Amino acid sequence: MHDTPIPGLRLIKHKASGIDLPDDLSYRYCLAVVLRLPEFKPFAGIAIFDGTEQIVLLGSALDAVHEFMDRNQIKDHPSLARYHIVDRATNSIIEKKNTVPKEFLAL
């Protein structure tokens, strides 16, 4: 069932909800997701949320992070700007996706 918690995860940032907790280095994996508001959203939403939604999630196991992504359809989300998963033990990016055209990255 999708409304049950996934063990081993901790949400530390969710811009729309005002969640901005300190990092916890006891979690090995870090998922960072940036969603952009769809073009049809009113300007008020852009002003409030700066045009993007940011989510940072920590995971003790990579399977838990992937389960979160699958449940929330992160990889194929229509508002996805980019995401990446970092293995903090090796300081390496395990997986990433960027849907923003390169010419807009400098803006």
C-alpha positions in Angstrom: 0.0 0.0 0.0 1.3 3.4 -1.0 0.4 5.3 2.2 2.5 3.1 4.4 5.9 4.6 5.5 9.0 3.3 3.9 11.5 2.3 6.6 14.9 3.9 6.5 14.0 7.2 5.0 14.1 10.7 6.4 12.7 13.8 4.7 14.9 16.8 5.5 13.7 19.3 2.9 10.3 20.0 1.3 10.1 23.6 0.2 6.3 23.8 -0.1 5.8 22.4 3.4 8.5 24.6 4.9 10.5 21.5 6.1 14.2 22.4 6.3 15.8 20.0 8.8 19.6 19.6 9.4 21.5 16.9 7.5 21.9 13.6 9.2 25.2 11.9 8.2 24.1 8.5 9.6 22.1 8.0 6.3 24.3 6.7 3.5 22.2 7.9 0.5 20.8 11.3 -0.4 18.1 11.9 -3.0 17.7 15.5 -4.2 14.7 16.3 -6.5 13.8 19.6 -8.2 10.4 19.9 -9.7 9.4 23.0 -11.7 5.8 24.2 -11.7 3.8 23.4 -14.8 3.4 26.3 -17.2 -0.4 26.4 -16.5 0.1 27.2 -12.8 -0.9 30.8 -11.8 1.9 33.3 -11.2 1.0 33.4 -7.5 2.4 29.8 -7.2 5.6 30.9 -8.9 6.0 33.9 -6.5 5.4 31.7 -3.4 7.6 28.8 -4.4 10.2 30.6 -6.6 9.0 28.5 -9.5 10.4 25.2 -8.2 9.8 22.6 -5.6 12.7 21.0 -3.8 12.8 17.7 -2.0 15.8 16.2 -0.2 15.4 12.7 1.2 17.9 10.6 3.1 18.0 6.9 3.0 19.8 4.2 4.9 19.4 1.8 2.0 19.3 2.4 -1.7 16.3 0.1 -2.1 14.3 2.4 0.2 15.2 5.5 -1.9 14.2 3.7 -5.1 10.9 2.6 -3.6 10.2 6.2 -2.7 11.0 7.2 -6.3 8.8 4.4 -7.7 5.8 5.2 -5.5 6.0 8.9 -6.4 6.9 8.3 -10.1 9.9 10.7 -9.8 11.7 9.5 -12.9 8.7 10.2 -15.2 7.1 13.0 -13.2 5.8 15.7 -15.7 7.2 18.5 -13.6 10.7 16.9 -13.1 13.5 19.3 -13.6 16.3 17.1 -12.2 17.2 14.6 -9.6 20.3 12.8 -8.3 21.1 10.1 -5.8 24.5 10.4 -4.0 26.2 7.6 -2.1 27.7 9.6 0.7 30.1 6.8 1.8 31.9 7.0 -1.6 31.0 10.6 -2.4 29.7 9.6 -5.8 26.6 10.2 -7.8 24.8 6.9 -8.4 22.1 8.0 -10.6 20.9 11.3 -12.1 18.5 12.8 -14.6 18.2 16.4 -15.9 15.3 17.4 -18.1 16.1 21.1 -18.3 17.6 22.1 -21.7 21.3 23.1 -21.4 20.6 26.6 -22.7 18.4 27.3 -19.6 20.8 26.0 -17.0 22.8 29.2 -17.1 19.7 31.4 -16.3 
